[in-house]
C-alpha cells in the first residue's frame, strides 16, 4: 500500500508540475498583467515558477523511469539449462513471457562479441530467481551449468525465506539431482504445470 501511495504521489506531482509550467508559459506568452508579488515584478515570479516546475517534472520523469528499470531487473528470472534441451526450454520461455514474466534467456540476451561467462554472471546478478530445467541431458556438476547453479544459489535471495532462489523444472523422468532434492519441483508436463510454476514465481517475486 505504501508503494502504491508513493507512486500515486509522484505521478500526480508530475502532472501538477507540468501544469504549472504550462500555465506560467501561457501567462508570459499572453503578457497578462498581474499584480506584483511582495513588490517583485510578476513576470520574474512566473519565470521562476515555470523553470522550477519544468525541472521538477523532468526530475520525476527520470526518477520513475529508473524506478521501473530497477523493478524490472529485480523481477528477472534466470534460465539454467543444457543446450541439448534448448528447443523445449525456448518454448517454455515464450510461454513465461506470455504470462507476463521477464526471463533472462541467454539466446536472447547475449550478443555477438560479448564474453560469455561475464554476460551470464551479470544476468544472474540482475535476476531475482532462477529456473533450473532438469532432464537426462543435464548434470549440475558439469561445466557452465555448475557455475550458474552455484552462483545463483549464493547470489539470489528469495523475499520469502521458506522459498529457494531456484525452482527445479522437470522436463522428463530423469531423477532429481541431490543438490535440489529438498526443493519442491514443478513437472511442466502435467496439466497444471504452468499454473503451479506461475504460483511459485508470483510468491517469490512478491507479485499478486
C-alpha positions, 0 to 999 in steps of 0.5 A: 500500500505504501508503494502504491501511495508513493507512486500515486504521489509522484505521478500526480506531482508530475502532472501538477508540475507540468501544469504549472509550467504550462500555465506560467508559459501561457501567462508570459506568452499572453503578457497578462498583467498581474499584480506584483508579488511582495513588490517583485515584478510578476513576470520574474515570479512566473519565470521562476515558477515555470523553470522550477516546475519544468525541472521538477517534472523532468526530475520525476520523469527520470526518477520513475523511469529508473524506478521501473528499470530497477523493478524490472531487473529485480523481477528477472528470472534466470534460465539454467539449462543444457543446450541439448534441451534448448528447443523445449526450454525456448518454448517454455520461455515464450510461454513465461513471457506470455504470462507476463514474466521477464526471463533472462534467456541467454539466446536472447540476451547475449550478443555477438562479441560479448564474453560469455561467462561475464554476460551470464554472471551479470544476468544472474546478478540482475535476476531475482530467481532462477529456473533450473530445467532438469532432464537426462541431458543435464548434470549440475556438476558439469561445466557452465551449468555448475557455475550458474547453479552455484552462483545463483544459489549464493547470489539470489535471495528469495523475499520469502525465506521458506522459498529457494532462489531456484525452482527445479523444472522437470522436463522428463523422468530423469531423477532429481539431482541431490543438490535440489532434492529438498526443493519442491519441483514443478513437472511442466508436463502435467496439466497444471504445470504452468499454473503451479510454476506461475504460483511459485514465481508470483510468491517469490517475486512478491507479485499478486 
